[in-house]
Amino acid sequence: MNCLIIFKSLTFAQSALQTLKRSGIGGSIIKPPVSLGQGSCSHGVQVREIDLGRARKALSSMSMSILGVYQQLPQGRYREILT
């Protein structure tokens, strides 16, 4: 399964993805569903669930805040993962 880490803007998501790639973690930028995003500018970085722990550790050094972390369920819906 995949997880989605949401940021307040595309720029922050791009910076996060670069940080993850430097740490050897693959991912992709997606526009989150309206129900998950906190504003029209929010974007997310999608990572594999198995990489989520490493991704959180790599992103903890960044000065930007994460708006939410969600697990994608098989039905295509999302469930928030408490941080």
Secondary structure as the mmCIF struct_conf table of DSSP 4:
data_model
#
loop_
_struct_conf.conf_type_id
_struct_conf.id
_struct_conf.beg_label_comp_id
_struct_conf.beg_label_asym_id
_struct_conf.beg_label_seq_id
_struct_conf.end_label_comp_id
_struct_conf.end_label_asym_id
_struct_conf.end_label_seq_id
STRN STRN1 ASN A 2 PHE A 7
BEND BEND1 LYS A 8 SER A 9
HELX_RH_AL_P HELX_RH_AL_P1 LEU A 10 ARG A 22
TURN_TY1_P TURN_TY1_P1 SER A 23 GLY A 24
STRN STRN2 SER A 28 ILE A 30
HELX_LH_PP_P HELX_LH_PP_P1 LYS A 31 PRO A 33
TURN_TY1_P TURN_TY1_P2 VAL A 34 LEU A 36
BEND BEND2 GLN A 38 GLY A 39
TURN_TY1_P TURN_TY1_P3 SER A 40 CYS A 41
STRN STRN3 HIS A 43 ARG A 48
HELX_RH_3T_P HELX_RH_3T_P1 GLU A 49 ASP A 51
HELX_RH_AL_P HELX_RH_AL_P2 LEU A 52 LEU A 59
TURN_TY1_P TURN_TY1_P4 SER A 60 SER A 61
BEND BEND3 MET A 62 MET A 64
HELX_LH_PP_P HELX_LH_PP_P2 SER A 65 ILE A 66
STRN STRN4 GLY A 68 GLN A 72
HELX_LH_PP_P HELX_LH_PP_P3 LEU A 73 LEU A 73
TURN_TY1_P TURN_TY1_P5 PRO A 74 GLN A 75
BEND BEND4 GLY A 76 GLY A 76
STRN STRN5 TYR A 78 GLU A 80
HELX_LH_PP_P HELX_LH_PP_P4 ILE A 81 LEU A 82
#
